[in-house]
């Protein structure tokens, strides 16, 4: 059989895979000798934006493909939202490593590619499922995926995400009468003390129980830095003095990925404080933090799939040393 393309690479979140996704994959199998399916967001904590691990999403795709699944090669990659130097190469390297020798080793003119994207249909289907159950999305997804979602609906994980979806829905209703969608401004703070980073565990929705940087919404009468310092004190009881700010604030950065928060368009400003090695200051979780901990920097990698929203990506950006 003569194929139009030697390689076909389709990447996406597939959360969940829809009928439209599967129709496009079917086209890839008809036109390409080798099909590579890149499942993105492999390091995301469970949330209304990403309820399933990359392994579970691969299982959904395989179930929907049926016998064709044996002719596909899967790989899972992280998003690297704020490290474009890693985002593109990660996906390419994952695909290249699995290419057959006859594929030539390059993704060029002889390859059909579809870039990673989170389309509006997937968002709508996912929200409807988390809000109303599997039957609410039966027409938009393959039967095999529907069966998987029915099973997931009976789990504690679904119950938790259903509660989170209700919170998000109510949150958005609170500003739905605004003349235009609001843009929220928050601050987050990295307090590095030697080889440790200060983290909290979230006590409320969304992301209840997940690891996060101390932070929160900016109030009307404060600067961004004042907001960051206040939130650290409120959530961990760690006071940052004017001298601390002068001597140990090493950098700051704006993080504005449009879909970084399920609550709506939220732009955060992160401040990085670096203190030398020494006894760790006393901290205590207060306000809306359920826990406050000094976490060893070398342990952060293993925690990536338990971080709130994009906080792991924010930490990556600062390249803690």
C-alpha positions as CSV (number, residue, x, y, z in Angstrom):
1,X,0.0,0.0,0.0
2,X,1.3,3.4,-0.9
3,X,0.8,6.1,1.7
4,X,0.8,9.9,1.1
5,X,3.1,10.5,4.1
6,X,5.7,8.4,5.8
7,X,5.1,9.7,9.2
8,X,2.0,11.1,10.9
9,X,2.2,12.9,14.3
10,X,-1.0,14.0,16.1
11,X,-0.6,15.6,19.5
12,X,-3.1,16.9,22.0
13,X,-4.6,16.6,25.4
14,X,-7.4,14.2,24.5
15,X,-9.3,15.0,27.7
16,X,-11.4,13.2,26.7
17,X,-10.9,12.1,23.0
18,X,-13.9,13.2,21.1
19,X,-15.5,11.9,17.9
20,X,-13.8,14.8,16.1
21,X,-10.4,13.7,17.4
22,X,-11.0,10.1,16.3
23,X,-12.1,11.2,12.8
24,X,-8.9,13.1,12.4
25,X,-6.9,10.1,13.7
26,X,-8.7,7.8,11.2
27,X,-7.6,10.2,8.4
28,X,-4.0,9.9,9.7
29,X,-4.1,6.1,9.5
30,X,-5.4,6.2,5.9
31,X,-2.7,8.7,4.8
32,X,0.4,7.8,6.9
33,X,2.6,4.7,7.0
34,X,3.5,5.3,10.7
35,X,1.2,7.1,13.2
36,X,2.6,8.7,16.4
37,X,0.2,9.9,19.0
38,X,1.6,12.4,21.5
39,X,-0.4,12.8,24.6
40,X,0.4,16.2,26.2
41,X,0.0,17.4,29.8
42,X,1.6,14.2,31.2
43,X,2.6,15.9,34.4
44,X,-0.7,17.6,35.3
45,X,-2.4,17.1,38.7
46,X,-6.1,16.0,38.4
47,X,-8.3,19.0,37.9
48,X,-11.4,20.1,36.0
49,X,-9.0,21.0,33.2
50,X,-7.2,17.7,33.3
51,X,-9.1,14.9,35.1
52,X,-7.1,12.0,33.8
53,X,-3.4,10.9,33.6
54,X,-1.7,10.5,30.3
55,X,-1.9,6.7,30.8
56,X,-5.7,6.8,31.2
57,X,-6.1,9.1,28.2
58,X,-4.0,6.8,26.1
59,X,-6.2,3.9,27.2
60,X,-9.3,5.9,26.0
61,X,-7.7,6.5,22.6
62,X,-6.7,2.8,22.3
63,X,-10.2,1.7,23.2
64,X,-11.7,4.0,20.6
65,X,-9.2,2.9,17.9
66,X,-9.9,-0.8,18.4
67,X,-7.6,-2.9,16.2
68,X,-5.9,0.2,14.7
69,X,-4.3,0.8,18.1
70,X,-1.7,-1.9,17.4
71,X,-0.4,0.3,14.6
72,X,0.0,3.4,16.6
73,X,3.0,4.5,18.7
74,X,2.2,6.5,21.8
75,X,4.3,8.9,23.8
76,X,3.6,11.2,26.8
77,X,5.1,14.6,27.2
78,X,5.0,17.5,29.6
79,X,3.6,20.9,28.6
80,X,6.6,23.1,29.7
81,X,4.3,26.2,29.6
82,X,7.0,28.7,30.3
83,X,10.1,27.0,28.9
84,X,9.7,27.1,25.1
85,X,13.3,25.9,24.9
86,X,12.0,22.6,26.2
87,X,8.4,22.4,25.0
88,X,9.1,21.9,21.3
89,X,12.2,19.7,21.7
90,X,10.5,17.4,24.2
91,X,7.7,16.4,21.9
92,X,10.0,16.0,18.9
93,X,12.6,14.0,20.8
94,X,9.8,11.7,22.1
95,X,8.6,11.0,18.6
96,X,12.0,10.7,17.0
97,X,13.1,8.1,19.6
98,X,10.3,5.9,18.5
99,X,10.5,6.3,14.8
100,X,11.3,3.2,12.7
101,X,14.7,3.3,10.9
102,X,13.0,3.6,7.5
103,X,11.3,6.8,8.7
104,X,14.4,8.8,7.9
105,X,14.7,10.2,11.4
106,X,13.3,13.7,10.5
107,X,9.9,15.3,10.7
108,X,9.9,17.3,7.4
109,X,8.0,17.4,4.2
110,X,7.3,13.7,4.4
111,X,5.3,14.1,7.6
112,X,1.8,15.0,8.4
113,X,1.6,16.8,11.8
114,X,-1.1,18.2,13.9
115,X,0.1,20.5,16.8
116,X,-1.0,20.1,20.3
117,X,-4.1,22.1,21.1
118,X,-7.0,22.2,23.6
119,X,-10.0,22.9,21.5
120,X,-13.3,24.4,22.6
121,X,-15.2,21.2,22.0
122,X,-13.0,19.2,24.4
123,X,-13.5,21.8,27.1
124,X,-17.3,21.8,26.6
125,X,-17.5,18.0,26.7
126,X,-15.2,17.7,29.7
127,X,-17.2,20.3,31.7
128,X,-20.5,18.7,30.8
129,X,-19.3,15.3,31.9
130,X,-18.0,16.6,35.2
131,X,-21.2,18.5,35.8
132,X,-23.9,16.1,34.6
133,X,-22.3,12.7,34.1
134,X,-21.3,10.4,31.1
135,X,-24.7,10.4,29.4
136,X,-24.6,14.1,29.0
137,X,-21.7,13.7,26.5
138,X,-22.7,10.4,24.8
139,X,-23.2,12.0,21.4
140,X,-19.7,13.7,21.4
141,X,-17.5,10.8,22.2
142,X,-16.9,7.2,20.9
143,X,-18.9,4.4,22.6
144,X,-15.7,2.9,24.0
145,X,-14.7,6.2,25.7
146,X,-18.3,6.5,27.0
147,X,-17.9,3.2,28.7
148,X,-14.7,4.3,30.4
149,X,-16.3,7.6,31.5
150,X,-19.3,5.6,33.0
151,X,-16.8,3.7,35.1
152,X,-15.0,6.8,36.2
153,X,-18.2,8.4,37.2
154,X,-18.5,5.9,40.1
155,X,-15.2,6.7,41.6
156,X,-14.2,9.1,44.5
157,X,-12.1,11.0,42.0
158,X,-15.1,11.9,39.9
159,X,-17.0,13.0,43.0
160,X,-14.2,15.3,44.0
161,X,-13.9,16.8,40.5
162,X,-17.7,17.1,40.3
163,X,-17.6,19.2,43.4
164,X,-14.7,21.3,41.9
165,X,-16.7,21.8,38.7
166,X,-19.7,23.1,40.7
167,X,-17.4,25.5,42.4
168,X,-16.0,26.8,39.1
169,X,-19.5,27.1,37.7
170,X,-20.7,29.1,40.7
171,X,-17.5,31.2,40.6
172,X,-18.1,32.2,37.0
173,X,-21.8,33.0,37.6
174,X,-20.7,35.5,40.2
175,X,-19.3,37.7,37.4
176,X,-21.3,36.6,34.4
177,X,-23.2,39.9,34.3
178,X,-20.1,41.9,33.9
179,X,-20.0,43.8,30.6
180,X,-16.9,41.8,29.6
181,X,-15.1,38.8,31.1
182,X,-12.9,40.0,33.9
183,X,-9.1,39.6,34.1
184,X,-7.9,38.5,37.5
185,X,-4.5,39.5,39.0
186,X,-2.7,37.3,41.5
187,X,0.7,37.1,43.1
188,X,2.8,34.0,43.9
189,X,6.0,33.8,45.8
190,X,9.0,31.4,45.7
191,X,10.8,31.5,49.0
192,X,14.0,29.5,48.5
193,X,16.1,28.8,51.6
194,X,19.3,27.0,50.7
195,X,18.1,23.8,49.0
196,X,14.5,24.1,50.2
197,X,11.4,25.8,48.8
198,X,8.4,27.0,50.8
199,X,5.2,25.4,49.6
200,X,1.6,25.2,50.9
201,X,-1.2,22.7,50.5
202,X,-4.4,24.3,49.4
203,X,-7.2,24.1,51.8
204,X,-10.1,25.1,49.5
205,X,-11.4,24.8,45.9
206,X,-10.1,24.7,43.3
207,X,-7.2,22.3,43.8
208,X,-8.0,21.3,47.3
209,X,-5.1,19.3,48.8
210,X,-2.7,20.1,46.0
211,X,0.8,21.6,46.4
212,X,1.1,25.3,45.6
213,X,3.2,28.4,46.0
214,X,2.0,30.8,48.6
215,X,-0.1,33.4,46.9
216,X,-3.5,34.9,46.1
217,X,-5.4,37.7,44.6
218,X,-4.1,41.3,44.6
219,X,-6.2,43.7,46.7
220,X,-7.2,47.1,45.4
221,X,-5.0,49.2,47.7
222,X,-1.7,47.3,47.4
223,X,1.2,46.9,45.0
224,X,2.0,43.5,43.5
225,X,5.0,43.1,45.9
226,X,2.9,44.1,48.9
227,X,0.4,41.5,47.9
228,X,3.0,38.8,47.6
229,X,4.5,39.6,51.0
230,X,1.0,39.7,52.6
231,X,0.0,36.4,51.2
232,X,3.1,34.7,52.4
233,X,2.5,36.0,55.9
234,X,-1.2,35.1,55.9
235,X,-0.6,31.5,54.6
236,X,2.6,30.6,56.4
237,X,3.2,33.1,59.2
238,X,6.6,33.9,57.6
239,X,7.2,37.7,57.7
240,X,9.3,39.3,55.0
241,X,10.8,42.5,56.1
242,X,12.0,45.5,54.1
243,X,15.5,44.2,54.6
244,X,14.6,40.8,53.4
245,X,13.1,42.3,50.2
246,X,16.2,44.5,49.6
247,X,18.7,41.7,50.2
248,X,17.0,38.6,49.0
249,X,14.5,39.4,46.2
250,X,16.4,38.1,43.2
251,X,13.9,38.2,40.3
252,X,10.2,38.4,39.3
253,X,8.2,37.3,36.3
254,X,4.7,37.6,34.9
255,X,3.0,34.3,33.9
256,X,0.0,34.7,31.6
257,X,-0.8,31.5,29.8
258,X,-4.4,32.2,28.9
259,X,-5.8,28.9,30.2
260,X,-3.6,28.6,33.3
261,X,-6.7,28.8,35.6
262,X,-10.1,27.2,35.3
263,X,-11.6,30.2,37.2
264,X,-11.0,32.5,34.2
265,X,-8.3,34.7,32.7
266,X,-5.8,35.0,35.6
267,X,-2.4,36.6,35.3
268,X,0.0,36.0,38.1
269,X,3.2,37.8,39.1
270,X,5.7,35.6,40.8
271,X,8.5,36.9,43.1
272,X,11.6,34.8,43.8
273,X,13.4,35.3,47.1
274,X,16.7,33.4,47.7
275,X,18.1,33.0,51.3
276,X,21.4,31.2,52.1
277,X,21.6,27.8,53.6
278,X,20.9,27.6,57.3
279,X,18.3,26.7,59.9
280,X,14.8,26.8,58.2
281,X,12.5,29.5,59.6
282,X,9.5,28.4,61.6
283,X,6.3,28.3,59.5
284,X,2.7,27.5,60.3
285,X,-0.3,27.1,57.9
286,X,-3.0,29.7,58.4
287,X,-5.7,31.4,56.4
288,X,-6.8,29.2,53.4
289,X,-3.7,27.0,53.5
290,X,-4.1,23.5,54.8
291,X,-0.4,23.0,55.3
292,X,2.9,24.8,55.0
293,X,6.2,22.9,54.4
294,X,9.8,23.4,53.5
295,X,10.3,21.0,50.6
296,X,13.8,19.9,49.4
297,X,14.4,21.1,45.9
298,X,15.5,17.7,44.7
299,X,12.1,16.3,45.7
300,X,10.1,18.7,43.5
301,X,10.4,16.6,40.3
302,X,8.6,13.7,41.9
303,X,5.8,16.0,43.0
304,X,5.0,17.5,39.6
305,X,1.7,15.6,39.2
306,X,0.4,17.0,42.5
307,X,0.9,20.7,41.9
308,X,-2.0,23.2,41.5
309,X,-2.5,24.6,38.0
310,X,0.8,25.7,36.5
311,X,2.8,26.1,39.7
312,X,5.3,23.4,38.7
313,X,5.9,25.3,35.4
314,X,6.4,28.5,37.3
315,X,9.0,26.8,39.5
316,X,10.7,25.4,36.4
317,X,11.0,28.9,34.9
318,X,13.2,30.1,37.8
319,X,15.6,27.2,37.4
320,X,16.2,26.9,41.2
321,X,19.9,26.2,41.9
